[in-house]
Amino acid sequence: MTSHPQQGLETTRSSSGALNVNVGAASTARDVHPVRRRKVLVLGSTGSIGTSAMKVARDIPDRMEIVGLAAQRSVDALVAQVVETKVKQVCVTDEDAAKRARELLPPDVRIFSGNAGLVEIVRESEADIVLVAIVGIAGLAPSLEAIERGMDLAVASKEILVMAGEAVMSSAARKNVNVLPVDSEHNAIFQCLEQRDPAHIRRLLLTASGGPFRKANAADLESVTVAQALKHPTWSMGRKITIDSATLFNKGLEMIEAHWLFGVPMKRVEVVVHPQSIVHSMVEFVDNSVLAQLSHSDMCFPIQYAVTWPDRVTNNLPPLDFAKLASLHFEAPREDVFPALRLAREAGDAGGTLPAVLNAANEVAVEAFLAGRVKFTAIWQTVERVMQAHDILAHPVLDQLVEADAWARRAAINHLA
C-alpha cells in the first residue's frame, strides 16, 4: 500500500495489478500539505501527445514541470521544446538526428541516443512521472525502468500494455507505483471508476469514432487509398494510429489495454461506436447504472488528469455547451466488416505472447499499406494469418516478448512478400 498524505488518498493494487483508490481525509490533507508540482519526463515529445503535454505544462505551470524530453528524429521541434522548457536532458533515438541535435543544442544539455538512451534518460532523470507516448516496442524497456525506479507511469502508448500488460502491471504492483492511463478512453474509465469496487463492474464500454469508413461495406474497403484512410473524422493523430482507427485495430488494442489496466476479463470489455467523440468511454455497473466521462476531443484533458490526479485543476480548455451538442449517437461496431475487434479479443483471451504478435504483425501490415504495397484489407488478413501460425508462450518475460515481436514481424513480412 502506498500512502499519499498530501493527497488524502491511499492506493492499493489487486493481484491482477489493477489500481484501487481508497479515500482518506482528503480535504484536511490538502489544507495541511502544499500542492505538489509534478516533474514529468516526456518520451515522444514531438508527436501529437507530446505537443499536447507541452500545452498542458503551459496551462498549469504550478502543477507540471517538464524535466526531460525524448524524440525520434524531429530535431528542430525538439530544440524549440528545449528552449521553452530549459530541460538539461534529452534523448534522440535516431542516431543521425542525435548528431544534428548535438550541433544545435547548448553544451550543458545532456543528449542520450538510440533506444538504449530511452532507458538511460529514465535512469538519470529526476522526474517523478514518465509520460510514455512512443509508438511500438521501444517504449517498453523505459517503462519498466521507470517502474523499477519508483516513478509513476502515464501511459499513452497502447503497445506497452498490449504487449506486456502482465509484466508491467505486476511490476507496478510490486513497486507500489501508479500506472495512469492517458488514452482518452482509458482515462475516461479511470475517472468513472475512482473510489469504486471493481467487483461492481458489469462492463467497460470503450467508445470508438468508427473512423472514416464507419458506413462502408466490405467490398468498398478493398479499394481504400492511403489518403482516404488518413482522413480521420474527429482526431488529429499520427499516421500509424490514424490507420489503426480506420481498421478499428486501435480499439482492439484498447480492449486488451483496458483488460490489464482495470483487471476486468476480456469478455466484459466492449466497444460502442460514437461518431461525435464527446463521450470518451463508459462504465456499466451491476445495478445497471452507467457512468460516462464527456469532454471535447482534446488530448490535453486526459494528459492533465493523469499528471494532476487525484486533483481536479482549473485550466483554459473549453467547456462543453450541451445546447450546441444537439444529439449524441451510438451504434454497434460491425465486426463482420472490421475483424480487428474479434482478433484482439482472441489475443487478449489467450494472453501470453499472442497480444505482442498481434501488435507487431499489425505494425508491419500498416507500414506496408502506408507505403502503397498492399491493400487496406491486407492489414487484418496479415494479422490473422500470423496469429494462427504462432505458438503461444505463457507468462513471458521481456526477452521472450522481444523475440515474439521479432518473430511476428518476420512472419508478417513473409506473408506480405
Secondary structure, 3 states (H helix, E strand, C coil): CEEECCCCEEEEECCCCCEEEEECCHHHHHHHCCCCCEEEEEECCCCHHHHHHHHHHHHCCCCEEEEEEEECCCHHHHHHHHHHHCCCEEEECCHHHHHHHHHHCCCCCEEEEHHHHHHHHHHHCCCCEEEECCCCHHHHHHHHHHHHCCCEEEECCHHHHHHHHHHHHHHHHHHCCCEEECCHHHHHHHHHHCCCCHHHEEEEEEEECCCCCCCCCHHHHCCCCHHHHCCCCCCCCCHHHHHHHHHCHHHHHHHHHHHHHHCCCHHHEEEEECCCCCEEEEEEECCCCEEEEECCCCCHHHHHHHHHCCCCCCCCCCCCCHHHHCCCCCECCCCCCCCHHHHHHHHHHHCCCHHHHHHHHHHHHHHHHHCCCCCCCHHHHHHHHHHHHCCCCCCCCHHHHHHHHHHHHHHHHHHHC
